Amino acid sequence: MALKTIAAMVDDQKNCLDIIIDTTGNLIVKILTVHGKFIKTIKESFEEEEGVVSVSLNDLSSGNYVANVFKDNSFLSSFHFNKN
């Protein structure tokens, strides 16, 4: 199924980045600093058309980051976020 919606938000209470997606398949989230330094990769597989990937931010220092989101190795979107 084709992607219709993708959104992201930082949940300060859970200290995580929630990425909401409405498609099936393999999702890859790559976290980088705003300067391009690679931090980590998260891989999730979705069989239902709606899902949430929660990326823990506990291991990140305070600062600005970028989350690049891929589906089945195709780029979908990029989100900038701030970790307090």
Buried (B, 14 or more C-beta within 10 A) or exposed (E): EEBEEBEBEBEEEEBBBBBEBBBBBEBBBBBBBEEEEEBEEBEBEBEEEEBEBBBEBEEBEEEEBBBBBBBEEEEBBEBEBEBE
